[in-house]
């Protein structure tokens, strides 16, 4: 890969920067427009205001042709290349704007509908996503089906032109303000677990859908439990073939891994160095070594993201899992580092801590991204089996009808 930008790339970056200067405000030092998702202490109504601001910014992007840069033009995108999206993301991160509530929809569900959806589904859902009309969530994990996602037990039973869904999902990001969700459900209990799952596009306002927020260690409720009781879903909202939902899920998970791994760090390296200076630890030789490692991690992650995005148009490969694992390891190491830089003050929180406890919140919130999209152990399995060709884990239930496995 050539790391020097071409004349075309430099011209595009200048175009992006000029447009952002005209439509957004530059971030102040220490300001984090995505902080709402990760910090506690917000006033009542703050979440609704944050969602409204995100919708307004997403509509602005759409109206000026910057939403869905790599999406086909017929669905409201720009029909551009992955390098253009990367440059836009890098530049947008410098401004006090956020469209994070659309990350699941535009970054994960949208590409999955492009890959698996009918013409009618693509016409109905894709432009609305880019306009900011609909917020989406991912209805995958269950209390008994996390890392072993194929062990899910939410049931979908055919009833004429509809499906009746019963079950429970958990750790669903943003479900409490989402309009739609991409759901995986068990449609065939007599097939092996990977071959009896079907994917659906579910209206989150349907009768029988109950969302219960889960308060996290950070003090906010970003995740949710979702209970589905006799929820009726039209067959026209089925995504992909009956009992073929596992392949649909793999498309979505690959995009989730690139989204998490390639989204860039919420905190720039310069901000971490500045924290070390203010904490009085920047002169410590051991600290300087750790800062060098921090810089190296961020650069490697950036280059992995470039590589993954450069081949996204031809289908995501093993880069998705390599990128996700690298991002998880970075979050673990940098989470420890920002607290260690503060020495004993790292044990403080809120107004007593540096920057009102922003760094402590960053440490505590790392787990959502490290677990989401598949844990580090899952990514190592994927890399070992599908990249390195190592012998797979022993799976005694792989070819057994799920009814027998479920007991």
ZAMIRO-151237 format. One record per residue (C-alpha): x, y, z; residue in one letter. Coordinates in steps of 0.001 Angstrom, whole numbers, padded with zeros to 6 digits, always signed. Each point is the difference from the previous one (the first is absolute). Layout:
BEGIN
XYZA/...
***
This chain:
BEGIN
+000000+000000+000000X/+001238+003484-000888X/-000366+002202+003091X/+000679+003222-001907X/-003194+001682-001165X/-000462+000488-003711X/-000974+003325-001526X/-003554-001314-000289X/-000104-000919+003688X/+001431+003367+001069X/-002577+001809-002125X/-002819-002064+001482X/+001216+000668+003543X/+000069+003735-000716X/-003550-000184-001379X/-001218-001840+003101X/+001727+002400+002367X/-001431+003036-001772X/-003521-001402+000172X/+000333-000902+003684X/+001361+003462+000805X/-003106+001463-001604X/-002499-002256+001788X/+001483-000999+003375X/+002015+001284+002945X/+003506-001206+000757X/+000407-002060+003167X/+001479+001707+003028X/+002958-001721+001744X/-001360-002850+002117X/-003463+000183-001576X/-001518-003337-001011X/-003215+000174-002048X/-000626-003712+000623X/+000481+000408+003760X/-003726-000338+000611X/+000170-003736-000657X/+002810-000567+002469X/-000413+002360+002971X/-002447+000291+002852X/-001646+003006+001583X/-002232+001277-002815X/-003086+002025+000772X/-003492-001351-000784X/-000786+000525-003654X/+003668+000177-001005X/-000204-003279-001892X/-002952+001160-002105X/+001853+003219-000811X/+003106-001958-000972X/-002020-002261-002316X/-001699+003034-001544X/+003371+001685-000659X/+001332-003209-001541X/-003025-000228-002307X/+000436+003619-001027X/+003662-000557-000880X/-000773-003205-001896X/-002642+001830-002047X/+002572+002731-000741X/+002459-002632-001231X/-002685-001538-002216X/-001180+003266-001507X/+003549+000957-000980X/+000994-003405-001393X/+002311-001134+002803X/-002128-002824+001475X/+000867-003561-001012X/+003036+000978-002066X/+000611-003591-001166X/-003694-000872-000441X/-001554-000268-003468X/-001488+003218-001349X/-003415-001583-000520X/-000367-000399+003770X/+001084+003546+000832X/+003735-000606+000252X/+002884+001623-001819X/+001261-003076-001853X/+003503+000803+001216X/+003030-001973+001124X/+001049-001247+003416X/+002916+002440+000170X/-002461+002884-000341X/-002027-001230+002965X/+003194-000383+002017X/+001112+003551-000734X/-003432+001375+000797X/-000079-001861+003333X/+003458+001290+000922X/-000983+003583-000729X/-003436-000195+001603X/+001609-001202+003252X/+001503+003493+000355X/-003444+001604+000310X/-002602+000183+002774X/-002585-002120-001804X/-001358-003464+000578X/-002056-002491-001942X/+000980-002903+002249X/-003597-001109+000514X/+000039-001026-003687X/+003137-002128+000237X/-001902-003295+000219X/-002346+000912-002830X/+002394+001573-002486X/+003111-001927+000985X/-001519-003458+000468X/-003652-000453-000978X/+000211+002059-003186X/+002842-002003-001593X/-001820-003191+001015X/-003212+001111-001713X/+002039+000997-003064X/+001439-003533-000057X/-003145-001995+000851X/-003062+002205-000380X/-002685-000081-002665X/-000421+002959-002320X/-003035+001103+002007X/+001894-000235+003306X/+002885+001992-001413X/-002318+002704-001339X/-001887+000258+003278X/+002758-000118+002574X/+003307+001197-001457X/-000795+003631-000951X/-001904+000423+003294X/+003120-001102+001905X/+002200+002514-001759X/-002538+002800+000502X/-000012-000681+003730X/-003687-000968+000035X/+000561-003341+001742X/+002391-001157+002716X/+000835-003723+000014X/+001169-002528+002571X/+001400-003525-000143X/-002166-002721+001561X/+002557-002825+000145X/+001302-000911+003491X/-002117-001839+002558X/+000517-000925+003666X/+001098-003488-001095X/+001468+000875-003389X/+002850+002476+000107X/+003291-001320-001344X/-001923-003075-001184X/-002440+002146-001958X/-001251-002958-002044X/-001441-001412+003235X/-002752+002648+000031X/-003508-001092+001029X/-002246+002876-000986X/-002676-001761-002048X/-001540+001062-003336X/-003008-002044-001164X/-001610+000418-003414X/-003670+001031-000035X/-001098+000550-003594X/+001639+003179-001298X/+001316+000867+003457X/+002390-001333+002611X/-000749-000045+003726X/+003077+000702+002108X/+000499-000805+003693X/+003182+000324+002003X/+002485+002310+001664X/+003028+001962-001155X/+002586+001751+002158X/+002853+002519-000264X/-001860+001750-002816X/+001670+003382-000498X/-002422+002890-000385X/-003132-002156-000151X/-001881+002494+002175X/+000212+002690-002683X/+000054-002243-003093X/-002727-000195-002622X/+001066-003292-001622X/+002115-003005+000855X/+001679-002826-001905X/-001074-003166+001803X/+001309-003564-000035X/-002509-002678+001028X/-000212-003798+000033X/-002272-001058-002865X/+000873-003719-000193X/+000651-001988+003156X/+000633-003218-001929X/+002997+001396-001885X/+003515+000365+001478X/+000335+003265+001867X/+001767+001984-002748X/-002495-001102-002662X/-003309+000716+001738X/+000200+003776+000478X/-001827+002695-001972X/+000610+003766-000041X/-002793+002591+000195X/-000421+003775-000131X/-002156+000822+003026X/-001922+003189+000748X/+000995+000817+003588X/-003390+001672+000543X/-001889-003236-000741X/-002414-001363+002619X/+001801-002497+002209X/+003428+001707-000081X/+001127+001076+003475X/+003324+001754+000572X/+001578+000169+003474X/+003199+002097+000356X/+002961-001509+001866X/+002000+002407+002156X/+003734-000542-000432X/+003052+000534+002178X/+000421+003410-001664X/-003338+001099+001435X/-001865+000221-003317X/-002379-002416-001717X/+001286-000480-003530X/-000819-003715-000154X/-003439-001569+000299X/-001928-003188+000469X/-002645-000515-002682X/-002962-002322+000590X/-002032-001192-002989X/-003445-001440+000725X/-002102-001172-002956X/+001574+002664-002207X/-001376-000311-003530X/+002491+000647-002806X/-001084-000018-003670X/+001853-002489-002186X/+000844+002973-002225X/+002279+001122+002852X/+001956-003249-000024X/+003608+000730-000998X/+001551-002781-002044X/-001203-003599-000328X/-001974-001963+002572X/+002466-001842+002280X/+002844+001918-001682X/+000370+002686+002623X/+003443-001114+001150X/+001534+001205-003258X/-001864+003305+000384X/+001377+000250+003553X/+003571-000545-001220X/-000361+002930-002399X/-001244+002210+002804X/+002662-001146+002483X/+002819+000629-002484X/-001253+003562-000466X/-000323+000414+003778X/+003621-001044+000488X/+001200+002514-002559X/-002237+002664+001551X/+001410-000589+003497X/+003588-000512-001083X/+000117+002658-002689X/-001983+002674+001750X/+003127+001638+001344X/+000850+000823+003581X/-002345+002356+001844X/+003092+001565+001527X/+002917+001250-002060X/+003587-000777+000911X/+000678+003683+000599X/-002710+000107+002671X/+001564-002937+001838X/+003418+001685-000095X/-001552+003199+001330X/-001593-001974+002854X/+003450-001372+000919X/+001407+003533+000055X/-002772+001346+002205X/+000272-003010+002310X/+003747+000563+000359X/+000993-003399-001392X/+001167+000900-003526X/+003657+000116+001071X/+000014-003548+001409X/+002080-002231-002355X/-002355-002936+000499X/-002998+002192-000765X/+001681+001239-003165X/+000509-003606-001102X/-003690-000697+000559X/-000949+003121-001944X/+002146-001218-002888X/-001832-003325+000105X/-003292+001892+000075X/+000966+001921-003138X/+001056-003226-001702X/-003299-001693+000828X/-001993+002877-001437X/+002036+000050-003208X/-000239-003756-000517X/-003735+000134+000597X/-000363+002839-002503X/+001887-001950-002671X/-001997-003166+000668X/-003155+002063-000408X/+001241+001353-003322X/+000686-003524-001218X/-003409-001294+001071X/-001828+002935-001591X/+002031-000249-003202X/-001499-003408-000746X/-003461+000618+001456X/-001441+000482-003483X/+001003-003544-000889X/-001260-001569+003192X/+001514+000038+003457X/+002679-002587+000628X/+001996-001115+003052X/+001101+003618+000436X/-003266+000548+001881X/+001010-002348+002840X/+003647+001122+000000X/-001151+003607+000255X/-002534-000710+002747X/+002559-001911+002094X/+002563+002782-000375X/-002606+002565+001064X/-000925-002035+003082X/+003630-000356+001071X/+000540+003740-000509X/-003010+000874+002139X/+001262-002243+002796X/+003524+001414-000057X/-001013+003643-000394X/-002681-000327+002664X/+002664-001093+002469X/+002400+002665-001231X/-002251+003043+000466X/-000627-000985+003613X/+003659-000822+000696X/+001040+003415-001324X/-002012+001595+002810X/+001592-002158+002709X/-002128+000100+003173X/-002355+002534-001593X/-001086-002756-002345X/-002127-001331+002856X/-002075+003192+000084X/-003211+000629-001914X/-002238+002842-001117X/+000985+003562+000821X/+002838-001205+002268X/+001851-001617-002918X/+001846+001424-002993X/-002418+001272-002663X/-003041-000805+002164X/+000785-003721-000039X/-000022-000340-003774X/+002939-002425+000061X/-001554-002173+002693X/-003157-000226-002102X/+002087-000967-003013X/+001604-002785+002024X/-003372-001308+001192X/-001700+000185-003394X/+002617-002044-001872X/-001842-003277+000541X/-002942+000832-002227X/+002211+000180-003090X/+002341-002799+001080X/-002917-002419+000348X/-002177+001328-002846X/+000496-001622-003401X/+001574-003054+001620X/+002405-000209+002934X/+003772-000163-000336X/-000201-003779+000423X/-002510-000291-002837X/+002160+002156-002287X/+003028-002188+000751X/-002036-003077-000939X/-001045+001613-003293X/+003562+001050-000815X/+001434-003366+000991X/-002465-002074-002009X/-000719+002187-003033X/+003294+001834-000439X/+002711-002248+001409X/-001727-003278-000855X/+000335-001433+003510X/-002171-002958+001050X/-003446+001199+001119X/-001399-000387+003474X/-001862-003228+000684X/-003721+000759-000468X/-002023-003039+000973X/-003317+001765-000629X/+000784+001365-003468X/-001964-002595-001980X/-002580-000918+002635X/-003619+001216-000343X/-000345+003012+002262X/-003042-001520+001667X/+002257-002717+001429X/+002636+002524+001097X/-002540+002261+001671X/-001413-002891+001927X/
***
